Amino acid sequence: MPGPFDKPEGNWWDEPVNRREGMWLGIAGVWSLAIFGWMSGFTRFGDQNPVGETYEVDPSEYRETVQAYIDEADENEEGHIIPPGDSVYIGAFRFNWDGLPVVLEAGQEYDIHLGAYDVQHGFSIRPEHSLSQQINLQILPDTEWVIPMSFDDPGTYHVICNEFCGQGHNSMHGTLYVEEP
Amino acid sequence: MVATLSQLFDNDYDEEGFRTCSVTGLEIHRTAENHVKLFGLTAVVAMVVGGIFAITVAMTRWELIGLIGEANYYRHLSMHAWNLLIFWLVFMEIAILYVGGPMVLGRRLPLTKVAKAGWVTMVAGALGINYFIWTASGAEVAPLLTAYVPLNIPTGFFASAIVFLVGATIAAVPFLATIWKEKRWGTDDTLPLVTFGAFITSIIAVQAILGGIAAFSYGLVWKVGIIETINSGAYRTLFWTIGHGSQQINLLAMITVWYFLTHVVGGAVVVSEKVSRSAFILYLFFINLGAAHHLMADPALGVGWKLFNTSYAFYGAAFASMIHAFAIPAGLEAGRRQRGLGGGLFGWLTSAPWRNPVFSATIFSIILFGFVGGITGVLMGQLQLNITWHNTFATVGHFHATVAVGTTLAFMGLVFFVIQTMFRRDFVSGTLASLVPYFYAGAMGIATLAMIYLGILYGVPRRTSSVVRNIPGADFSISAAAPLMSLFGVFAVLAILAGVLFLLVALGSLLFGARLERGDDAGLRPDGGLTPDGGKPVHAVDMRGTFAMCLIFMATFVVLYVLNWFLLVQLWSIGA
């Protein structure tokens, strides 16, 4: 019987394969295709896909866009931003979030614009009432990413930066309030 | 001291510099053996350095202890990452190339000056990286593993990283020359499976290294002002060819070591050359696409690109891993059944040499890598599931399952093997040596699972010094995760202690272990020799134990897959 140090002799390619090994190849092959099929299909029929329009943008231009949006927006009594339309702009910078806190309505679809003014950041968001419902998106300083989102449950959603952005990174926190319409 | 060191590099060689290994039966030349020792010992030194920083990093993340503040945390994390994830493993992998090439083929190591030049260059790069991480100050920050631009990373760091990668390429040249000589002037025979695996590893490594040199050069020319702006998305794509590619080198080297060690201490055979080699070929084409896993939550890449790459082209490489997951245990089962070692479904496994740390380290590495590291890797690599994993502590759990449990454990077994077969020293304590794999696999395994749950169920992020007990300036923290974080902390301490025990046994045996006499196999050889004679052809041997284990693996995979998707669809609506 050959070991892994031995040079295999004769026509080793045509040696038969053990019956159970053959069955395993079939099971593993089918599973591989199945999980590819599911992932691919979910981009068509699923509700949770990290997919949206992207635009190349200069960080200072993005900052101006976010500022113009904030100027146009209303504020509630606590000073939280109420977006003027369906677009919500969030600008990450060391070590805070422009455009947050923001107040959104449950059930309404918003276009969430994500971008950064300086270095890379991470958009990590979860509702206070259910920490396991969390998602994480990368934010780049040269790209504006428009991801549609509609929040089903009212509540306080916390955003923390989960990409290392420099000394002070661990204090980078923002809030998103989702209210009943 | 010098005498002790020079003794470490000596053995009973014949006039031509060869000796016959009493365990493997291989003809080993002095040049190959001494360079394996050189790279292997350097790897262990890197492990000591990285291990020291494992203490400060883990004890900071366990915020109850909160050992160092944010100011130093990133520096320590960078030291931990580079020394363990890169230096410990890459130095070991060069050693593995020299084992898989010249040693298995019974040749001298050619171009020994090139090998030494490679070592010197790698050491210079590694020292530079450590220096620039440690001295980053003022406006400059520590790079962590990734040096994500446009963070202000020390210029010397980028330069040192390039030097290290060039050094690893130089060090691989003597191995490639060995294969060249074997095929050019040797016989027309097929390469042994271990050599073939090492050869594929070297090609994967060259791909990864070229990507790394491109990434760090891009960073360097931007830092020194030759180009004014740098595209962070393009850097990320380049970086991950080495960032993840380096871990694919680990994977292939580890699988080669699995075939090697299950054979020499367990008596495994190759159940199908065709199937195992085809799996390596699948790796050759597809494994490096896995770098895309890091870019699933990135804005700047298209969906089609993401789906093709993150699936390693329709899961071609995951399929390859599942092939090895059958072939390696089946080799053990077939080899042992042919010798009549154990009946029933799992008798061949229960009768195996479990007190031998080389064997137990290898088997725990296979099981934990597959069940924890492998499955989580595929899960987090799915485009949509990735948004629940990206940059969370669960990601850290995944790569501790692959690298800290899987690869490190296999390489610990290999270090023990090298101590006995090449340094020819017996363990200072056989009992403590036997304990190491159980202690390390148990503690690190639980610490790893805790990290995964902390990330997935509580959304605890990676790369931060405080988030569970306190987010500075915020009235929110992930305090619900505190009990599980304490579990993580306790088992991280135990895992570090297990690592210390490994080092004590390894270094103690090198310095104070009894010299093994010529012909003494230190009890390593499997019962009935390396390969059984005669009997049924290998494909006709019963492999139902392995098949049962693989079905358990698949059931676990399916359950975890469904659970992860179930968690995902609980989320609000995201994306176009």
Interface residues (C-beta under 8 A of the other chain):
Chain A: M1 P2 G3 P4 F5 D6 K7 P8 E9 W12 W13 E15 P16 V17 N18 R20 E21 M23 W24 L25 I27 A28 G29 W31 S32 L33 I35 F36 W38 M39 S40 F42 T43 G46 D47 Q48 N49 P50 V51 G52 E53 T54 E109 L114 D118 V119 Q120 G122 S124 R126 E128 L131 S132 Q133 Q134 I135 N136 L137 Q138 I139 L140 P141 D142 T143 E144 W145 I147 P148 M149 S150 F151 D152 D153 H158 I160 C161 N162 E163 F164 C165 G166 Q167 G168 H169 N170 S171 H173 T175
Chain B: T24 L26 E70 A71 Y74 V104 V141 L144 Y148 P150 L151 N152 T187 D189 T190 L191 P192 L193 V194 T229 N231 S232 G233 R236 Y259 F260 H263 A268 V269 V270 V271 S272 E273 K274 V275 M296 A297 D298 P299 A300 V303 L307 S311 F314 Y315 G316 A318 F319 M322 I323 F326 A327 A330 G331 A334 G335 Q338 V378 Q382 L383 Q384 N386 I387 T388 W389 H390 N391 T392 I456 L457 Y458 G459 P461 R462 R463 T464 S465 S466 V467 I471 P472 G473 A474 F476 I478 A480 A481 L530 T531 P532 G535 P537 V538 H539 A540 V541 M543 R544 T546 F547 C550 M554 F557 V558 Y561 W565 L567 L568 V569 Q570 L571 W572 S573 I574 G575 A576
